[in-house]
Amino acid sequence: MTRQAVQDGKGGTKRSVARRIIGAKTDHHTRVLFVLVVLIFALMSLAMPSQFPTRANLESMAFQMSEVGILTVAMALAMLIGGIDLSITATANLSAIAAGLVLTRSGAAGLRTVEALPIILLAIVTAIVVGLACGLVNGLLIGRVGVPAILATLGTLMLYTGIAYGVTRGRAVHGLPSQVLFLGNGRLLGIPLPLVVFLAVLALLSAALKRTAFGFKVYMLGSNPIAARFSGIDNPEIILKTHVIAGVLSAVTGIVILARTNSANADYGSSYILMTILVAVLGGVAVTGGSGRLAGVALALAALQMLSTGLNMFLLRFSGSNFFRDFAWGFLLLFVMVSEHMYHRGGVRKLWHRILPRK
């Protein structure tokens, strides 16, 4: 298939075949995750009927999962092309700090809504530009220079965090106008606004990955970079675009964090990297790239959020500690990664023969 065939829609048969293969690998996984979500909700509701299924708890989980969810989508995109992005939290924090500085140094806190609105819009645009620039640096290092994704984003993680500390001198940015808080704590038709933003991001990118040439190229690149290059796909360009999108999503997360917590910090969400990788892998995104759907990522996020909240309620009732929750998350991540690896290498039989080799 030539470059032109991919761009004008020719070669649609090959594209549809590739999508059917991807769908065959992920549809079953998505159905299993849906059953898992229902099962966890039912078990937690039965165990704590007066606490877990309440409206207040469900709203609290919706607010908490949204910021992690948008970051997870960014991580999933990087993993779909066979890479990883360790700098998403640093990008989110740096974007939030940039927006916070625009808001605090412009004196928007003392203005009326009509007067503060242009400054708020400027702060949002500033955050998006910062996130885009961070993603652009990652994409250039990985796609054009050829630095491995894990090393490039580890370096930019430290770089962006250092810039954030240097700008703020380690202090939190606070004193934001009250109008900003609505973006992180408000409701739209009774639905938490951060959840609305997360669902909108999920729907938009799911459609883009499923129905556009860009999505086809992302899966092709993740499945086989060499075959993608020989089919006419500009691999560095796709890597660049993917990391730019991940940077913008990180900036959106930073805006949500800024509005929800009424502050911006250089070290906020340091544990989110592990969580996003865990959710993406559990959601069916292959660690080697080229396979996975965002619907599975959303279901995995819901399952882990309910598991986290339920275990936290349960353990605090007895021991006041959430140690087992962290242990369970780490064990689950390792288990899923080993299972995914063995699935692609030939299944459980080979794992059994490795553990107990034949004499």
N, C-alpha and C positions, 0 to 999 in steps of 0.2 A: 504494500500500500504506500503510495507516495504522500508527500506532505500536502499536496493540493487535494488529494482524495480525502484526507482527514479533515481538511478545512472546509471543503464545500459539501460535505455530506455524502460523497461517493464512498464506496466501501462500506455502506451501511450494513451489509450482511455480516461482515467480520465484527463490526461494532456491536451489533445485536447479539451475536454469538458470545462475544466476550462478556456482555452484560448478563446473559442467561447463565453463564458459568459462575459469575460472581454471585448472582442471585441464588443459585443452587447451593452455594457454600454458606450463605448467610441467612437464608429464610428460616431454616431449621433452628439455627442458633437464636434468632430473634424470637421464635415461638417459645423456645425453652426459657428465655429470659422473661417473657411475659408471664409464663406460668410461675416462675420464681418470684416475680414481683407480687403476684396475687397471693402466693403461699406465705411470703414473709409478712405481708400486710395482715393476713388472716391470723397467723400465729401470734404476732405482736398484739393484735387487737384482743385476742382471747386471753393472752397473758396479762395484759394491762388495760382492761376495758374502760376504765375511768380516766386514763391518761393518754394512751396512744391514738385512738381514732377520733379525738376531739378536733373541732374546727381550729382551735388555737394552735394545736400541735401540727396539724396539716399545713396551716399557713406558715408556721415557723420553719418547717422543712422546705416549703416552697421558696422562701426567702434565702435559706442557706444553700440550697442546691443550685440556685441560678448562677451565682458567680463561678462556682466550681464547674458548672455545666458548660458555660461559654469557654472557659479555659480548656476544658476537655475536648471540645470541638476543635480548638486550635491544635491541641496535641494530636488528635486523631488525624487531622489533615497532614501534619508532618510525618506521622507514621504510615499513612497510606502511600506516600511516595518512597517508603523504605528508609526513612530517617527518624529524627526525634528533635524536639525543641525544648531544651532545658531552660530557656531564658524567658518563658512566657510570664512567670510571676514577676520577674524583674522588670519586664516590659510593662506589665500592668501597673506596678508600683510607680515606675518612672512617669508613665502617662498620667496617673492619678495626681502625682506631685506637681506635674506641669500644670494641670487643670486647677489644682488647689492654689497654686501660686498666682495664677491669673485672677482667681476669684478673691483671694485675700488682699492682694496688693492693689486691686482696682477699687477697693472700698465698697464692693457690691453688697456686703452684709447689712449696710444701713439703708439700702435703697428699696423702693417699692417694687412690686413684681414687674410692672411695665418697664421701669428703668433698669432693673437688674437682668431682664431677659436677654438683651444683646450681649451682655458680659458673660452670662451663662452659656450662650451659644458659642461665643468665642472660646471659652474654656473647653467646651466639648470638642470643637474643631482642633484646638491645640493638642488635646490628648490624642485624638485620632492621628494627627500629623506625626506626633512623637512615636506612636505605635507603628505607623507605617514606616517611618525611618528605621526603627529598630528591626522590623521584619526585612527591610531592604538590605541592611547590613548582613543579616543572617543569610539571606538568599544569595547575595554576592559572594560571601565567603564559601558557601557550600557549592553553589551552582557554577560560579565563574572561576573562583580560585581553586576549588577542588578540595577544600578542607573537609574531613569527615564531619557529619552533622553533630555527633555527640561532642566532639572537641570544639567545633565552632561555637555551638550554643552554650557549652560550658564556659568558654571564654567570654562570650557576650553576656552571660548571666553575671559574671563577676564585674564586667565592664559597666553594665547598666546599673547594677547595685552600687558600685563605687560612685558613679555619677550622681545617683540619688542621695547617697550619704553626703557627698561633697556639696550638693546644692542646699540640702536642708541642715547640714552639720549634725546629722543624727537625730534631729528633733522632728516631731510630727507636725504636719501642716493642718491647722484647725482654724476655727472661726469662720466657717462658711455661711453664706446666706441661707436662710431657712427654706427658700424656694427650691434649693438643690436637693434637700432631703426627700422631696416627693419622688424623685427618680429612683431612690433606693428603698423607700419605705411606703410609697403610695400604692393605690389599687386602681385598676381599670376594670370597670364592670364587676367589681368584687374580687378580681384576680390580682394577686401581687404583681406590681409592674415589672420587677426584675424577671419574674417567670414569663411574662409576656415577651420581654426582650429575648430571653433565652429560646422560647418556642419560635419566635420570628427568625432568629439566627439559624435554628435547627431546620426549619422548613425551607428557608432560602438556600442554604448550602446543600441540603439533601436533594433539592430539585436540580441544583447546579451540577452536582456529582452524577446524578442519574440521567439527566436529559441534555447536557451540553457537551460540546467537543472537549472543553477543558476537563470535565469530569472523566471522560473516556481516557484522556491523556494521563491524568493522575493515576488511574488504575493501571494503565499500560506501563507507565514508568515504574510504579511500585512492583508490578509483577515481573518485569524483565527489562531493565534499563537498556541492555544491548539491543534487544528486539525493538524496543520503542525508538531507539536512535535510528536503526536501519529502516523503520517504517516511516521515517520522515518527521518524527516528533523532536522538537528542540528541547532536550532534557533540561539544560540550564535555565531556559525561559520558564518552564513549568515549575522547577524548584524555586525560582525567584518569585513567581506569582503566588505559589502556595505559602511561602514564608511571609510575604507581604500581607496576605489575608490573615495568617496566624497573628501577625503583629497588630493588625487592626482589631481583631477579635480580643486580643489581650488588652488593648486600649479601651474597648467597650467594657471589659471586665473591670478595668481600673476606674472607670466612671461610675459603675454600679457600686464598687467598694467604697469609693469616695462619698457617694450619696448615702449609702446605707450606714456607714460608720461615722460620718461627719468628720472624717480626718483622712490623711494620707501618710503612710509610713514607708520607709525604704525596705523594711524587712517583713512586711505583712504577707501572710500566707506562705510561709516557708515550707509548710508540709503539703502544699497543694500539688507539687510536682509528682510526688508518690501517688497521690489520689488520682490525678489525671491519667497517669500511666495505668494504674489499676483499673479505672473505669473503662478506658479505651480497650485494653486487652480483654477484660471481662465482657465488653460489649461486642466482641468479635473482630476487632481490628487486628490483623495479623502483624506480629512484631517484625516480620520480614517485608511487610508492605504488600499492596496490591489487592487486598481483600478486606471487606468490612463495610458496614453501613451505619449511618448516624442514628437510625432508629434503634439499633441495638445498643449504641452508646447511651442514648436517653434512658432506655429501660435499665441498663446496668447502673446508671447514676441513681435512678429512683430506688432500685433494690439496695444499693449500698447506703443511701441516705436513710432509708427506713431501718436498715440493719443497724446503722450507727446510732440513730436516735433511740431505737428500742433498746439496744444494749446499754447505752448510756443511762437511760431511765432505770433499767433493771439493775445494773451494777451499783449505781448510786444509792439505790434503795437498801442494798446489803453491805457493800464494802466502801462506798465512796470513792471508788477508783475506776478508771476506764482502761486499765492495763490490758484486760482481755480483748477489748475492742481493737487496740493497736496490734496485738498479737494475731488476732483473727485476720485483720486486713493484710498484714505481711505474709502470713501463711497462705491466704487465698491468692495473693498476687503470685507467689512462687508456684503454687499448684497450677494456676491457670497458665502461666508461662511455660512450665514444663509440659503440661498437657497439650498446649498449642504446638509446641515444638515437636513433640512426638507424633501428633496428628499429621503434621506435614511430612514427617520422616517415615511414616508407615504404621503408626498406631501403637496400641497398647502392647501388642505381642512383642514388638522389638524392645520396648521398655522392660518387659518381663524377662526377656532373654538376656538383656544387659545386666539386670539385677541378679538373676540366677542363670548364668550361662550353662549351656549343655556341656556335659563331660565328653 
